[in-house]
């Protein structure tokens, strides 16, 4: 049993070498999913307020 200990320790030590390095370029995540919807809702509310406050500009 003792004569297998040293070679086994060398094999186990050399087998699992892992290197972790940071990437060169930054990770880019695109989160521009709901921006258009929010802008359209706000624009729609603003347009509705203008129409209600200025009926002479938008006759029915």
PQR file of N, CA, C, O and H, with PARSE charges and radii, in Angstrom:
ATOM      1  N   UNK A   1       0.813  -1.192   0.000 -0.4000 1.5000
ATOM      2  CA  UNK A   1       0.000   0.000   0.000 -0.0000 2.0000
ATOM      3  C   UNK A   1       0.858   1.258   0.000  0.5500 1.7000
ATOM      4  O   UNK A   1       0.505   2.234  -0.662 -0.5500 1.4000
ATOM      5  N   UNK A   2       1.948   1.262   0.707 -0.4000 1.5000
ATOM      6  CA  UNK A   2       2.808   2.440   0.818 -0.0000 2.0000
ATOM      7  C   UNK A   2       3.495   2.765  -0.502  0.5500 1.7000
ATOM      8  O   UNK A   2       3.756   3.937  -0.774 -0.5500 1.4000
ATOM      9  H   UNK A   2       2.234   0.470   1.245  0.4000 1.0000
ATOM     10  N   UNK A   3       3.793   1.778  -1.323 -0.4000 1.5000
ATOM     11  CA  UNK A   3       4.515   2.075  -2.541 -0.0000 2.0000
ATOM     12  C   UNK A   3       3.606   2.692  -3.609  0.5500 1.7000
ATOM     13  O   UNK A   3       4.113   3.194  -4.612 -0.5500 1.4000
ATOM     14  H   UNK A   3       3.581   0.826  -1.102  0.4000 1.0000
ATOM     15  N   UNK A   4       2.286   2.671  -3.429 -0.4000 1.5000
ATOM     16  CA  UNK A   4       1.358   3.320  -4.364 -0.0000 2.0000
ATOM     17  C   UNK A   4       0.994   4.743  -3.933  0.5500 1.7000
ATOM     18  O   UNK A   4       0.382   5.487  -4.700 -0.5500 1.4000
ATOM     19  H   UNK A   4       1.874   2.263  -2.614  0.4000 1.0000
ATOM     20  N   UNK A   5       1.354   5.108  -2.751 -0.4000 1.5000
ATOM     21  CA  UNK A   5       0.946   6.406  -2.217 -0.0000 2.0000
ATOM     22  C   UNK A   5       1.619   7.562  -2.956  0.5500 1.7000
ATOM     23  O   UNK A   5       0.931   8.504  -3.350 -0.5500 1.4000
ATOM     24  H   UNK A   5       1.851   4.504  -2.128  0.4000 1.0000
ATOM     25  N   UNK A   6       2.906   7.526  -3.151 -0.4000 1.5000
ATOM     26  CA  UNK A   6       3.625   8.626  -3.797 -0.0000 2.0000
ATOM     27  C   UNK A   6       3.222   8.791  -5.266  0.5500 1.7000
ATOM     28  O   UNK A   6       2.921   9.917  -5.664 -0.5500 1.4000
ATOM     29  H   UNK A   6       3.464   6.761  -2.831  0.4000 1.0000
ATOM     30  N   UNK A   7       3.196   7.748  -6.090 -0.4000 1.5000
ATOM     31  CA  UNK A   7       2.772   7.940  -7.488 -0.0000 2.0000
ATOM     32  C   UNK A   7       1.310   8.387  -7.600  0.5500 1.7000
ATOM     33  O   UNK A   7       0.957   9.170  -8.481 -0.5500 1.4000
ATOM     34  H   UNK A   7       3.440   6.834  -5.767  0.4000 1.0000
ATOM     35  N   UNK A   8       0.474   7.883  -6.702 -0.4000 1.5000
ATOM     36  CA  UNK A   8      -0.931   8.272  -6.723 -0.0000 2.0000
ATOM     37  C   UNK A   8      -1.088   9.747  -6.362  0.5500 1.7000
ATOM     38  O   UNK A   8      -1.912  10.436  -6.964 -0.5500 1.4000
ATOM     39  H   UNK A   8       0.761   7.247  -5.986  0.4000 1.0000
ATOM     40  N   UNK A   9      -0.336  10.237  -5.416 -0.4000 1.5000
ATOM     41  CA  UNK A   9      -0.383  11.646  -5.021 -0.0000 2.0000
ATOM     42  C   UNK A   9       0.089  12.545  -6.162  0.5500 1.7000
ATOM     43  O   UNK A   9      -0.463  13.626  -6.366 -0.5500 1.4000
ATOM     44  H   UNK A   9       0.333   9.677  -4.927  0.4000 1.0000
ATOM     45  N   UNK A  10       1.092  12.113  -6.898 -0.4000 1.5000
ATOM     46  CA  UNK A  10       1.589  12.901  -8.032 -0.0000 2.0000
ATOM     47  C   UNK A  10       0.539  12.962  -9.145  0.5500 1.7000
ATOM     48  O   UNK A  10       0.318  14.026  -9.725 -0.5500 1.4000
ATOM     49  H   UNK A  10       1.541  11.235  -6.733  0.4000 1.0000
ATOM     50  N   UNK A  11      -0.103  11.846  -9.444 -0.4000 1.5000
ATOM     51  CA  UNK A  11      -1.134  11.824 -10.486 -0.0000 2.0000
ATOM     52  C   UNK A  11      -2.340  12.681 -10.114  0.5500 1.7000
ATOM     53  O   UNK A  11      -2.871  13.405 -10.957 -0.5500 1.4000
ATOM     54  H   UNK A  11       0.077  10.982  -8.973  0.4000 1.0000
ATOM     55  N   UNK A  12      -2.769  12.604  -8.871 -0.4000 1.5000
ATOM     56  CA  UNK A  12      -3.920  13.399  -8.430 -0.0000 2.0000
ATOM     57  C   UNK A  12      -3.570  14.883  -8.453  0.5500 1.7000
ATOM     58  O   UNK A  12      -4.405  15.696  -8.851 -0.5500 1.4000
ATOM     59  H   UNK A  12      -2.338  12.017  -8.187  0.4000 1.0000
ATOM     60  N   UNK A  13      -2.395  15.250  -8.050 -0.4000 1.5000
ATOM     61  CA  UNK A  13      -1.986  16.654  -8.041 -0.0000 2.0000
ATOM     62  C   UNK A  13      -1.858  17.242  -9.431  0.5500 1.7000
ATOM     63  O   UNK A  13      -2.138  18.426  -9.621 -0.5500 1.4000
ATOM     64  H   UNK A  13      -1.717  14.590  -7.727  0.4000 1.0000
ATOM     65  N   UNK A  14      -1.446  16.456 -10.400 -0.4000 1.5000
ATOM     66  CA  UNK A  14      -1.251  16.959 -11.759 -0.0000 2.0000
ATOM     67  C   UNK A  14      -2.529  16.903 -12.593  0.5500 1.7000
ATOM     68  O   UNK A  14      -2.602  17.542 -13.643 -0.5500 1.4000
ATOM     69  H   UNK A  14      -1.219  15.494 -10.245  0.4000 1.0000
ATOM     70  N   UNK A  15      -3.520  16.164 -12.156 -0.4000 1.5000
ATOM     71  CA  UNK A  15      -4.715  15.956 -12.976 -0.0000 2.0000
ATOM     72  C   UNK A  15      -5.668  17.147 -12.957  0.5500 1.7000
ATOM     73  O   UNK A  15      -6.245  17.465 -13.997 -0.5500 1.4000
ATOM     74  H   UNK A  15      -3.462  15.645 -11.304  0.4000 1.0000
ATOM     75  N   UNK A  16      -5.858  17.812 -11.838 -0.4000 1.5000
ATOM     76  CA  UNK A  16      -6.889  18.841 -11.748 -0.0000 2.0000
ATOM     77  C   UNK A  16      -6.342  20.245 -11.663  0.5500 1.7000
ATOM     78  O   UNK A  16      -6.356  20.837 -10.584 -0.5500 1.4000
ATOM     79  H   UNK A  16      -5.389  17.554 -10.993  0.4000 1.0000
ATOM     80  N   UNK A  17      -5.866  20.798 -12.749 -0.4000 1.5000
ATOM     81  CA  UNK A  17      -5.344  22.157 -12.764 -0.0000 2.0000
ATOM     82  C   UNK A  17      -6.353  23.048 -13.480  0.5500 1.7000
ATOM     83  O   UNK A  17      -6.564  22.903 -14.684 -0.5500 1.4000
ATOM     84  H   UNK A  17      -5.855  20.317 -13.626  0.4000 1.0000
ATOM     85  N   UNK A  18      -6.977  23.971 -12.747 -0.4000 1.5000
ATOM     86  CA  UNK A  18      -8.004  24.847 -13.310 -0.0000 2.0000
ATOM     87  C   UNK A  18      -7.530  26.283 -13.202  0.5500 1.7000
ATOM     88  O   UNK A  18      -7.074  26.713 -12.142 -0.5500 1.4000
ATOM     89  H   UNK A  18      -6.806  24.089 -11.769  0.4000 1.0000
ATOM     90  N   UNK A  19      -7.635  27.027 -14.295 -0.4000 1.5000
ATOM     91  CA  UNK A  19      -7.261  28.440 -14.290 -0.0000 2.0000
ATOM     92  C   UNK A  19      -8.492  29.280 -14.590  0.5500 1.7000
ATOM     93  O   UNK A  19      -9.237  28.995 -15.527 -0.5500 1.4000
ATOM     94  H   UNK A  19      -8.005  26.678 -15.156  0.4000 1.0000
ATOM     95  N   UNK A  20      -8.701  30.319 -13.786 -0.4000 1.5000
ATOM     96  CA  UNK A  20      -9.824  31.233 -13.982 -0.0000 2.0000
ATOM     97  C   UNK A  20      -9.252  32.610 -14.280  0.5500 1.7000
ATOM     98  O   UNK A  20      -8.500  33.167 -13.480 -0.5500 1.4000
ATOM     99  H   UNK A  20      -8.096  30.550 -13.025  0.4000 1.0000
ATOM    100  N   UNK A  21      -9.616  33.159 -15.446 -0.4000 1.5000
ATOM    101  CA  UNK A  21      -9.140  34.490 -15.817 -0.0000 2.0000
ATOM    102  C   UNK A  21     -10.328  35.356 -16.202  0.5500 1.7000
ATOM    103  O   UNK A  21     -11.349  34.855 -16.674 -0.5500 1.4000
ATOM    104  H   UNK A  21     -10.227  32.706 -16.096  0.4000 1.0000
ATOM    105  N   UNK A  22     -10.189  36.646 -15.998 -0.4000 1.5000
ATOM    106  CA  UNK A  22     -11.243  37.588 -16.369 -0.0000 2.0000
ATOM    107  C   UNK A  22     -11.246  37.781 -17.883  0.5500 1.7000
ATOM    108  O   UNK A  22     -10.183  37.756 -18.503 -0.5500 1.4000
ATOM    109  H   UNK A  22      -9.360  37.053 -15.615  0.4000 1.0000
ATOM    110  N   UNK A  23     -12.422  37.974 -18.493 -0.4000 1.5000
ATOM    111  CA  UNK A  23     -12.464  38.190 -19.942 -0.0000 2.0000
ATOM    112  C   UNK A  23     -11.885  39.550 -20.314  0.5500 1.7000
ATOM    113  O   UNK A  23     -11.903  40.486 -19.514 -0.5500 1.4000
ATOM    114  H   UNK A  23     -13.286  37.995 -17.989  0.4000 1.0000
ATOM    115  N   UNK A  24     -11.372  39.645 -21.539 -0.4000 1.5000
ATOM    116  CA  UNK A  24     -10.792  40.901 -22.026 -0.0000 2.0000
ATOM    117  C   UNK A  24     -11.865  41.949 -22.287  0.5500 1.7000
ATOM    118  O   UNK A  24     -11.669  43.127 -21.985 -0.5500 1.4000
ATOM    119  H   UNK A  24     -11.357  38.885 -22.189  0.4000 1.0000
ATOM    120  N   UNK A  25     -12.993  41.529 -22.844 -0.4000 1.5000
ATOM    121  CA  UNK A  25     -14.082  42.451 -23.167 -0.0000 2.0000
ATOM    122  C   UNK A  25     -15.152  42.369 -22.076  0.5500 1.7000
ATOM    123  O   UNK A  25     -15.359  41.304 -21.494 -0.5500 1.4000
ATOM    124  H   UNK A  25     -13.152  40.573 -23.089  0.4000 1.0000
ATOM    125  N   UNK A  26     -15.829  43.479 -21.795 -0.4000 1.5000
ATOM    126  CA  UNK A  26     -16.886  43.432 -20.779 -0.0000 2.0000
ATOM    127  C   UNK A  26     -18.089  42.631 -21.272  0.5500 1.7000
ATOM    128  O   UNK A  26     -18.339  42.542 -22.474 -0.5500 1.4000
ATOM    129  H   UNK A  26     -15.661  44.345 -22.267  0.4000 1.0000
ATOM    130  N   UNK A  27     -18.818  42.059 -20.343 -0.4000 1.5000
ATOM    131  CA  UNK A  27     -20.027  41.318 -20.675 -0.0000 2.0000
ATOM    132  C   UNK A  27     -21.126  42.336 -20.962  0.5500 1.7000
ATOM    133  O   UNK A  27     -21.357  43.246 -20.167 -0.5500 1.4000
ATOM    134  H   UNK A  27     -18.615  42.132 -19.366  0.4000 1.0000
ATOM    135  N   UNK A  28     -21.796  42.183 -22.088 -0.4000 1.5000
ATOM    136  CA  UNK A  28     -22.806  43.150 -22.511 -0.0000 2.0000
ATOM    137  C   UNK A  28     -24.184  42.503 -22.445  0.5500 1.7000
ATOM    138  O   UNK A  28     -24.418  41.459 -23.054 -0.5500 1.4000
ATOM    139  H   UNK A  28     -21.608  41.444 -22.734  0.4000 1.0000
ATOM    140  N   UNK A  29     -25.096  43.132 -21.700 -0.4000 1.5000
ATOM    141  CA  UNK A  29     -26.462  42.631 -21.568 -0.0000 2.0000
ATOM    142  C   UNK A  29     -27.402  43.714 -22.079  0.5500 1.7000
ATOM    143  O   UNK A  29     -27.372  44.847 -21.599 -0.5500 1.4000
ATOM    144  H   UNK A  29     -24.906  43.980 -21.205  0.4000 1.0000
ATOM    145  N   UNK A  30     -28.223  43.371 -23.037 -0.4000 1.5000
ATOM    146  CA  UNK A  30     -29.156  44.333 -23.619 -0.0000 2.0000
ATOM    147  C   UNK A  30     -30.468  44.288 -22.842  0.5500 1.7000
ATOM    148  O   UNK A  30     -31.155  43.267 -22.840 -0.5500 1.4000
ATOM    149  H   UNK A  30     -28.248  42.450 -23.427  0.4000 1.0000
ATOM    150  N   UNK A  31     -30.820  45.396 -22.179 -0.4000 1.5000
ATOM    151  CA  UNK A  31     -32.038  45.456 -21.379 -0.0000 2.0000
ATOM    152  C   UNK A  31     -33.054  46.442 -21.942  0.5500 1.7000
ATOM    153  O   UNK A  31     -33.966  46.853 -21.224 -0.5500 1.4000
ATOM    154  H   UNK A  31     -30.262  46.226 -22.180  0.4000 1.0000
ATOM    155  N   UNK A  32     -32.923  46.828 -23.191 -0.4000 1.5000
ATOM    156  CA  UNK A  32     -33.833  47.796 -23.806 -0.0000 2.0000
ATOM    157  C   UNK A  32     -35.061  47.089 -24.362  0.5500 1.7000
ATOM    158  O   UNK A  32     -35.305  47.113 -25.568 -0.5500 1.4000
ATOM    159  H   UNK A  32     -32.182  46.495 -23.774  0.4000 1.0000
ATOM    160  N   UNK A  33     -35.833  46.459 -23.482 -0.4000 1.5000
ATOM    161  CA  UNK A  33     -36.959  45.656 -23.934 -0.0000 2.0000
ATOM    162  C   UNK A  33     -38.264  46.447 -23.919  0.5500 1.7000
ATOM    163  O   UNK A  33     -39.002  46.435 -24.904 -0.5500 1.4000
ATOM    164  H   UNK A  33     -35.635  46.439 -22.502  0.4000 1.0000
ATOM    165  N   UNK A  34     -38.559  47.135 -22.812 -0.4000 1.5000
ATOM    166  CA  UNK A  34     -39.843  47.804 -22.659 -0.0000 2.0000
ATOM    167  C   UNK A  34     -39.765  49.317 -22.821  0.5500 1.7000
ATOM    168  O   UNK A  34     -40.729  50.007 -22.488 -0.5500 1.4000
ATOM    169  H   UNK A  34     -37.959  47.144 -22.012  0.4000 1.0000
ATOM    170  N   UNK A  35     -38.688  49.843 -23.303 -0.4000 1.5000
ATOM    171  CA  UNK A  35     -38.529  51.292 -23.404 -0.0000 2.0000
ATOM    172  C   UNK A  35     -39.533  51.866 -24.400  0.5500 1.7000
ATOM    173  O   UNK A  35     -40.141  52.897 -24.115 -0.5500 1.4000
ATOM    174  H   UNK A  35     -37.905  49.283 -23.573  0.4000 1.0000
ATOM    175  N   UNK A  36     -39.725  51.243 -25.540 -0.4000 1.5000
ATOM    176  CA  UNK A  36     -40.625  51.755 -26.569 -0.0000 2.0000
ATOM    177  C   UNK A  36     -42.058  51.789 -26.057  0.5500 1.7000
ATOM    178  O   UNK A  36     -42.780  52.755 -26.302 -0.5500 1.4000
ATOM    179  H   UNK A  36     -39.232  50.405 -25.772  0.4000 1.0000
ATOM    180  N   UNK A  37     -42.470  50.760 -25.362 -0.4000 1.5000
ATOM    181  CA  UNK A  37     -43.827  50.691 -24.844 -0.0000 2.0000
ATOM    182  C   UNK A  37     -44.078  51.816 -23.842  0.5500 1.7000
ATOM    183  O   UNK A  37     -45.140  52.437 -23.880 -0.5500 1.4000
ATOM    184  H   UNK A  37     -41.884  49.975 -25.163  0.4000 1.0000
ATOM    185  N   UNK A  38     -43.140  52.091 -22.959 -0.4000 1.5000
ATOM    186  CA  UNK A  38     -43.306  53.153 -21.975 -0.0000 2.0000
ATOM    187  C   UNK A  38     -43.367  54.514 -22.654  0.5500 1.7000
ATOM    188  O   UNK A  38     -44.162  55.362 -22.250 -0.5500 1.4000
ATOM    189  H   UNK A  38     -42.277  51.587 -22.929  0.4000 1.0000
ATOM    190  N   UNK A  39     -42.555  54.739 -23.664 -0.4000 1.5000
ATOM    191  CA  UNK A  39     -42.553  56.016 -24.377 -0.0000 2.0000
ATOM    192  C   UNK A  39     -43.874  56.208 -25.110  0.5500 1.7000
ATOM    193  O   UNK A  39     -44.424  57.310 -25.102 -0.5500 1.4000
ATOM    194  H   UNK A  39     -41.909  54.049 -23.991  0.4000 1.0000
ATOM    195  N   UNK A  40     -44.390  55.170 -25.736 -0.4000 1.5000
ATOM    196  CA  UNK A  40     -45.659  55.277 -26.454 -0.0000 2.0000
ATOM    197  C   UNK A  40     -46.812  55.570 -25.511  0.5500 1.7000
ATOM    198  O   UNK A  40     -47.681  56.376 -25.842 -0.5500 1.4000
ATOM    199  H   UNK A  40     -43.943  54.275 -25.743  0.4000 1.0000
ATOM    200  N   UNK A  41     -46.842  54.947 -24.358 -0.4000 1.5000
ATOM    201  CA  UNK A  41     -47.905  55.196 -23.382 -0.0000 2.0000
ATOM    202  C   UNK A  41     -47.841  56.632 -22.906  0.5500 1.7000
ATOM    203  O   UNK A  41     -48.876  57.291 -22.807 -0.5500 1.4000
ATOM    204  H   UNK A  41     -46.136  54.292 -24.089  0.4000 1.0000
ATOM    205  N   UNK A  42     -46.669  57.127 -22.611 -0.4000 1.5000
ATOM    206  CA  UNK A  42     -46.527  58.509 -22.155 -0.0000 2.0000
ATOM    207  C   UNK A  42     -46.922  59.478 -23.267  0.5500 1.7000
ATOM    208  O   UNK A  42     -47.604  60.469 -23.006 -0.5500 1.4000
ATOM    209  H   UNK A  42     -45.828  56.592 -22.691  0.4000 1.0000
ATOM    210  N   UNK A  43     -46.508  59.211 -24.482 -0.4000 1.5000
ATOM    211  CA  UNK A  43     -46.857  60.066 -25.612 -0.0000 2.0000
ATOM    212  C   UNK A  43     -48.365  60.052 -25.845  0.5500 1.7000
ATOM    213  O   UNK A  43     -48.951  61.089 -26.156 -0.5500 1.4000
ATOM    214  H   UNK A  43     -45.954  58.407 -24.694  0.4000 1.0000
ATOM    215  N   UNK A  44     -48.991  58.900 -25.698 -0.4000 1.5000
ATOM    216  CA  UNK A  44     -50.436  58.795 -25.881 -0.0000 2.0000
ATOM    217  C   UNK A  44     -51.160  59.618 -24.819  0.5500 1.7000
ATOM    218  O   UNK A  44     -52.131  60.304 -25.139 -0.5500 1.4000
ATOM    219  H   UNK A  44     -48.515  58.058 -25.445  0.4000 1.0000
ATOM    220  N   UNK A  45     -50.719  59.570 -23.581 -0.4000 1.5000
ATOM    221  CA  UNK A  45     -51.337  60.357 -22.512 -0.0000 2.0000
ATOM    222  C   UNK A  45     -51.149  61.849 -22.756  0.5500 1.7000
ATOM    223  O   UNK A  45     -52.079  62.631 -22.561 -0.5500 1.4000
ATOM    224  H   UNK A  45     -49.930  59.013 -23.321  0.4000 1.0000
ATOM    225  N   UNK A  46     -49.961  62.245 -23.177 -0.4000 1.5000
ATOM    226  CA  UNK A  46     -49.709  63.661 -23.470 -0.0000 2.0000
ATOM    227  C   UNK A  46     -50.587  64.141 -24.621  0.5500 1.7000
ATOM    228  O   UNK A  46     -51.144  65.236 -24.556 -0.5500 1.4000
ATOM    229  H   UNK A  46     -49.206  61.609 -23.335  0.4000 1.0000
ATOM    230  N   UNK A  47     -50.716  63.343 -25.664 -0.4000 1.5000
ATOM    231  CA  UNK A  47     -51.553  63.725 -26.802 -0.0000 2.0000
ATOM    232  C   UNK A  47     -53.014  63.821 -26.385  0.5500 1.7000
ATOM    233  O   UNK A  47     -53.724  64.728 -26.820 -0.5500 1.4000
ATOM    234  H   UNK A  47     -50.263  62.452 -25.717  0.4000 1.0000
ATOM    235  N   UNK A  48     -53.466  62.903 -25.553 -0.4000 1.5000
ATOM    236  CA  UNK A  48     -54.847  62.939 -25.077 -0.0000 2.0000
ATOM    237  C   UNK A  48     -55.095  64.197 -24.248  0.5500 1.7000
ATOM    238  O   UNK A  48     -56.151  64.815 -24.383 -0.5500 1.4000
ATOM    239  H   UNK A  48     -52.890  62.167 -25.199  0.4000 1.0000
ATOM    240  N   UNK A  49     -54.159  64.589 -23.402 -0.4000 1.5000
ATOM    241  CA  UNK A  49     -54.295  65.814 -22.610 -0.0000 2.0000
ATOM    242  C   UNK A  49     -54.344  67.048 -23.512  0.5500 1.7000
ATOM    243  O   UNK A  49     -55.131  67.960 -23.260 -0.5500 1.4000
ATOM    244  H   UNK A  49     -53.301  64.087 -23.292  0.4000 1.0000
ATOM    245  N   UNK A  50     -53.525  67.088 -24.545 -0.4000 1.5000
ATOM    246  CA  UNK A  50     -53.522  68.235 -25.471 -0.0000 2.0000
ATOM    247  C   UNK A  50     -54.856  68.327 -26.205  0.5500 1.7000
ATOM    248  O   UNK A  50     -55.403  69.417 -26.368 -0.5500 1.4000
ATOM    249  H   UNK A  50     -52.885  66.347 -24.749  0.4000 1.0000
ATOM    250  N   UNK A  51     -55.376  67.191 -26.646 -0.4000 1.5000
ATOM    251  CA  UNK A  51     -56.655  67.188 -27.364 -0.0000 2.0000
ATOM    252  C   UNK A  51     -57.784  67.649 -26.444  0.5500 1.7000
ATOM    253  O   UNK A  51     -58.637  68.433 -26.859 -0.5500 1.4000
ATOM    254  H   UNK A  51     -54.932  66.305 -26.513  0.4000 1.0000
ATOM    255  N   UNK A  52     -57.798  67.171 -25.200 -0.4000 1.5000
ATOM    256  CA  UNK A  52     -58.857  67.555 -24.263 -0.0000 2.0000
ATOM    257  C   UNK A  52     -58.749  69.020 -23.862  0.5500 1.7000
ATOM    258  O   UNK A  52     -59.775  69.677 -23.684 -0.5500 1.4000
ATOM    259  H   UNK A  52     -57.105  66.534 -24.862  0.4000 1.0000
ATOM    260  N   UNK A  53     -57.552  69.545 -23.717 -0.4000 1.5000
ATOM    261  CA  UNK A  53     -57.368  70.930 -23.275 -0.0000 2.0000
ATOM    262  C   UNK A  53     -57.479  71.939 -24.416  0.5500 1.7000
ATOM    263  O   UNK A  53     -57.650  73.130 -24.155 -0.5500 1.4000
ATOM    264  H   UNK A  53     -56.719  69.011 -23.862  0.4000 1.0000
ATOM    265  N   UNK A  54     -57.389  71.504 -25.659 -0.4000 1.5000
ATOM    266  CA  UNK A  54     -57.459  72.401 -26.819 -0.0000 2.0000
ATOM    267  C   UNK A  54     -58.447  71.844 -27.848  0.5500 1.7000
ATOM    268  O   UNK A  54     -58.028  71.401 -28.917 -0.5500 1.4000
ATOM    269  H   UNK A  54     -57.251  70.536 -25.871  0.4000 1.0000
ATOM    270  N   UNK A  55     -59.732  71.858 -27.549 -0.4000 1.5000
ATOM    271  CA  UNK A  55     -60.695  71.271 -28.500 -0.0000 2.0000
ATOM    272  C   UNK A  55     -60.786  72.045 -29.815  0.5500 1.7000
ATOM    273  O   UNK A  55     -61.203  71.487 -30.830 -0.5500 1.4000
ATOM    274  H   UNK A  55     -60.072  72.217 -26.680  0.4000 1.0000
ATOM    275  N   UNK A  56     -60.404  73.316 -29.810 -0.4000 1.5000
ATOM    276  CA  UNK A  56     -60.465  74.095 -31.054 -0.0000 2.0000
ATOM    277  C   UNK A  56     -59.401  73.657 -32.058  0.5500 1.7000
ATOM    278  O   UNK A  56     -59.565  73.860 -33.261 -0.5500 1.4000
ATOM    279  H   UNK A  56     -60.066  73.769 -28.986  0.4000 1.0000
ATOM    280  N   UNK A  57     -58.320  73.060 -31.576 -0.4000 1.5000
ATOM    281  CA  UNK A  57     -57.267  72.589 -32.481 -0.0000 2.0000
ATOM    282  C   UNK A  57     -57.641  71.274 -33.156  0.5500 1.7000
ATOM    283  O   UNK A  57     -57.185  70.984 -34.262 -0.5500 1.4000
ATOM    284  H   UNK A  57     -58.187  72.895 -30.599  0.4000 1.0000
ATOM    285  N   UNK A  58     -58.472  70.484 -32.484 -0.4000 1.5000
ATOM    286  CA  UNK A  58     -58.841  69.163 -32.990 -0.0000 2.0000
ATOM    287  C   UNK A  58     -60.366  69.042 -33.000  0.5500 1.7000
ATOM    288  O   UNK A  58     -60.937  68.443 -32.088 -0.5500 1.4000
ATOM    289  H   UNK A  58     -58.842  70.720 -31.585  0.4000 1.0000
ATOM    290  N   UNK A  59     -61.034  69.596 -34.010 -0.4000 1.5000
ATOM    291  CA  UNK A  59     -62.508  69.520 -34.047 -0.0000 2.0000
ATOM    292  C   UNK A  59     -62.975  68.091 -34.310  0.5500 1.7000
ATOM    293  O   UNK A  59     -62.302  67.309 -34.981 -0.5500 1.4000
ATOM    294  H   UNK A  59     -60.570  70.082 -34.750  0.4000 1.0000
ATOM    295  N   UNK A  60     -64.128  67.780 -33.770 -0.4000 1.5000
ATOM    296  CA  UNK A  60     -64.663  66.415 -33.933 -0.0000 2.0000
ATOM    297  C   UNK A  60     -65.524  66.304 -35.155  0.5500 1.7000
ATOM    298  O   UNK A  60     -66.052  65.230 -35.442 -0.5500 1.4000
ATOM    299  H   UNK A  60     -64.674  68.416 -33.224  0.4000 1.0000
TER
END
